[in-house]
Amino acid sequence: MTHYFEDIAIGEVERFGSYTVARDEVIDFAGKYDPQPFHLSDEAAARTHFQRIAASGWHTASMFMAMFVAHIQQQPERQEASLGALGVDELRWLRPCYPGDVLRCEAEVVEKTPSRRRPEMGIVKSKITVLNQDDEPVMTLMPIAMWRTRPI
């Protein structure tokens, strides 16, 4: 049974994901998309507040997305109703992610609004917290997602 916009409750919390930050992935991502020395070299990172090689914040956002997609793919009733996103508000990188860290996510629905122009969908805003293995928040963001409404 499809999990429609109407089935989503404000305050609903989900916990999901487990993603181990791999050193080679940190370097590969940085080399392609954020080639700053502290993402590429232990020596360069040692001369910064990072002290050691750290993942790009954009890489952290990508790791979140990988966990989210894997989570929703395990729930066909939700994936069927997911219509993508309009954007992200309030993206914050709170602490670095280092190779060897294990990330997980918590998502809380904070707002939902039926679309005024598109009655076949509603907009859901969630607060996402990505945490490391020590339960320290490393990133927060507020995706603005579109969800299919129940057919009339």
N, C-alpha and C positions, 0 to 999 in steps of 0.2 A: 504494500500500500504506500503510495507516494506521501512524502512528508512535505506538505504545502506550507506556504507563508502563514496561513491561519493556524497551523500546528506549532509554530515557534512561539515560545513564551519569553517575555522579558524577564530577566533574572536567571534564565536557563544557563547552566554551566556544563561544559564538556572538558574533559582532560584527555589528551591524546598525544601520540608520537613518542618516538625515541630515535634520535639521530646522533650518531657519533661523529664529531668533527674530525675529519681526516687531514693530516698535514699536507699530503699531495693535492688534495682537493682545494685546500686553502690557497696554496701556491698557484695551482692551475687557474682557479677563479680570478685571483688577483692579477695574474699575468694577462688575462683576457679583458677584464673589466675594471680593475682598480689597482693599477700597477704602482702602488706606493711602496717604498722600500720596507716599511715595517710589516707589510703583508707578504713580502717576498724573501726576506733575509733575516736570519737570527741575529747577525751582527748589527744590522741597521736597527732592528727592533730593540736590541739591548740598549741603544742610545736614546730611547724614548720612554715615555711613561708605561708603554706596554711591557717592556723588559724582555719580551720574547715574541716570536712571530704570532700574529693575531689575525683572525679572519676579518675580511672586509665586512662592514655593516650590511652592505648589499648582499653579500654572501649569506649572512645570518638571515636576512629577509627571504632569500631563496630557499634556505634550509627549512624555514617555517612553511613556505609554500609547499615544499615537497611533503612535509608531514601532514599538512592540511589535505592535500589532494589524496594522499594514501588513505587518510582517515575517511574522507567522504566516499572514496571508491569502495570501501568496505560496507557502505550503506547505500545500496542501489535506490532505495526509496527516497533518500535525500539527494543523491547525485542527479536523479531524474528531475528534481525541482530546482536545482541550482542553475542560475542563468548568468553567472559571471559577476563582475563587480564594477562599480562606478569609479572606484578609487580608494584611497587610504588617507585617513586623517591621523594626525598626532603620532607619527612614527618617531620613536625614540630609541636610541642605542644607549643602554644604561651601563653596561660593562662589556669588556671584550670577551669574545669567544676564542678559545685557544684549542689547538689540536689536542685531542683526547677528551675534550668536554663532551658530555652527553646531554643533548637538549630535549626538552619536552614542552608541551603547550597547554595552556588553559584558555578557554574562550567563554566569555560571558555576554549574553545578548543584553544590550543596553537600550536599544531603541528599535522600533519597527513602525513603518509608515506605508499605508497603501499608496501606490502610485496614482497621482491625479490624472495623468495622461494615458497611462497604460494599465487598464484594469486587470490585465492578465498577469500582473506582477506586483510585488511589494518590495520595499527596501528594508533591509535589516542591517543595523549597525552593531558590531560586537567589539568588545575590548579583548584583545589578544595579549597574553603575557607568555613570552618564551623564557623558560627557566633552564638553568644548568643543573648538573648532578647534585649540587649543594643547595638546590631550591632557591638560588639567587636569580632574580629577574635579570635577563641580559637584553631584552628588547620588549617594547610594547608598541602596539599599533591598533588602529580602529578601522578595519575594512568596512566598506559600504557595499553590501552585497545585494543582488537582485534574486528574488525567489518567486517561482511560479505560484499563482493563487489557485485555489480550488476551482475547477470548472463549474459553471452554473448549470 
